[in-house]
Amino acid sequence: MPTTSGERFTIEAKSLPEATVLVTAGELDHDTAEPLRQALDAACREGGRLLVDLSRLDFCDSTGLNLLLSGRLAVQEAGGSLELIGLYPPVARMFYITGADRLFQVHPDVEAALAHPRRA
């Protein structure tokens, strides 16, 4: 399970039989986004189901949102899906205001996501 850690943002990749889970924590912005970009690129090459756990994310700016949106498209092109876990305030507010919350399947936690089949 590789973990990339910065001063303000961490990301850990977990491989499960049903999905790859990217667990994020801290502040996701222009200065901290590179580890997420790398993790999404790697997951896109694999295809399959990707769950991005945002439950420990304290902040996400437009850079993070754009990474998730472009990652969603790339994973879909590879035949997979990108779903979000734990979209809680204040991060949820930005997704709501921009309408991005309607583009992702959102689950309260990993267990709930795995209990539901992925959307095509």
C-alpha positions in Angstrom: 0.0 0.0 0.0 2.0 3.0 -1.2 1.6 6.2 0.8 2.6 9.6 -0.5 2.9 12.2 2.2 3.5 15.9 2.1 3.3 18.5 4.8 -0.4 19.2 4.2 -1.7 16.3 2.1 -1.4 12.6 2.2 -2.7 9.8 -0.1 -2.6 6.1 0.4 -3.5 3.5 -2.2 -5.2 0.3 -1.1 -5.8 -2.6 -3.5 -8.9 -4.6 -2.7 -10.3 -7.4 -4.8 -13.3 -5.3 -5.8 -11.7 -1.9 -6.2 -8.7 0.3 -5.7 -9.2 2.8 -2.9 -7.3 6.1 -2.7 -7.5 7.5 0.8 -6.8 11.2 1.0 -6.2 13.5 4.0 -5.4 17.1 4.6 -5.6 20.0 2.2 -5.8 19.4 -1.6 -4.8 22.4 -3.6 -2.5 23.6 -6.4 0.6 23.1 -4.3 -0.3 19.6 -3.0 -2.1 18.0 -6.0 0.8 16.2 -7.6 0.5 13.0 -5.5 -3.2 12.7 -6.4 -2.4 13.3 -10.1 0.1 10.5 -10.0 -2.2 8.1 -8.2 -5.1 8.9 -10.6 -2.8 8.3 -13.6 -1.7 4.9 -12.2 -5.3 3.9 -11.5 -6.4 5.0 -14.9 -3.9 2.7 -16.6 -5.4 -0.2 -14.5 -9.0 0.6 -15.2 -11.6 -1.1 -13.0 -13.3 0.5 -10.0 -11.6 3.4 -8.3 -12.9 4.7 -5.0 -11.5 8.0 -3.8 -12.0 8.5 -0.1 -12.3 12.2 0.7 -13.6 11.7 4.3 -10.4 13.0 5.9 -9.9 15.9 3.4 -10.2 19.3 5.1 -10.0 21.4 2.0 -10.2 21.0 -1.8 -9.8 23.8 -4.3 -10.6 23.9 -8.0 -7.3 22.1 -8.8 -8.4 19.1 -6.8 -11.9 19.2 -8.3 -10.5 19.4 -11.8 -8.1 16.4 -11.1 -11.1 14.3 -9.9 -13.2 15.3 -12.9 -10.5 14.5 -15.4 -9.6 11.3 -13.6 -13.3 10.3 -13.8 -13.2 10.7 -17.6 -9.9 8.9 -18.0 -11.1 5.9 -15.8 -14.3 5.7 -17.8 -12.4 5.7 -21.1 -10.4 2.7 -19.7 -13.7 0.9 -18.9 -13.8 1.7 -15.2 -15.5 4.0 -12.8 -14.4 6.7 -10.3 -16.6 7.0 -7.2 -16.3 9.2 -4.2 -16.3 8.3 -0.5 -17.2 10.5 2.4 -18.0 13.8 0.7 -18.4 15.9 3.8 -18.4 19.7 4.5 -16.6 21.8 3.7 -15.5 19.8 0.6 -19.1 18.8 -0.2 -20.0 22.5 -0.5 -17.7 23.1 -3.4 -18.9 20.0 -5.2 -22.5 21.1 -4.7 -22.0 24.7 -5.8 -20.2 23.6 -9.0 -22.7 20.8 -9.7 -19.9 18.2 -9.7 -21.7 16.2 -7.0 -24.2 15.1 -9.7 -21.4 13.7 -11.9 -20.0 11.2 -9.3 -21.6 8.3 -7.5 -21.0 9.3 -3.8 -21.0 6.8 -0.9 -20.8 7.5 2.9 -17.9 5.0 3.3 -16.0 2.2 1.6 -18.3 -0.6 2.9 -21.4 1.1 1.5 -19.6 1.6 -1.9 -18.6 -2.1 -2.0 -22.2 -3.1 -1.2 -23.5 -1.3 -4.3 -22.5 -2.2 -7.8 -20.7 0.4 -9.8 -22.6 2.6 -12.3 -21.7 2.2 -15.9 
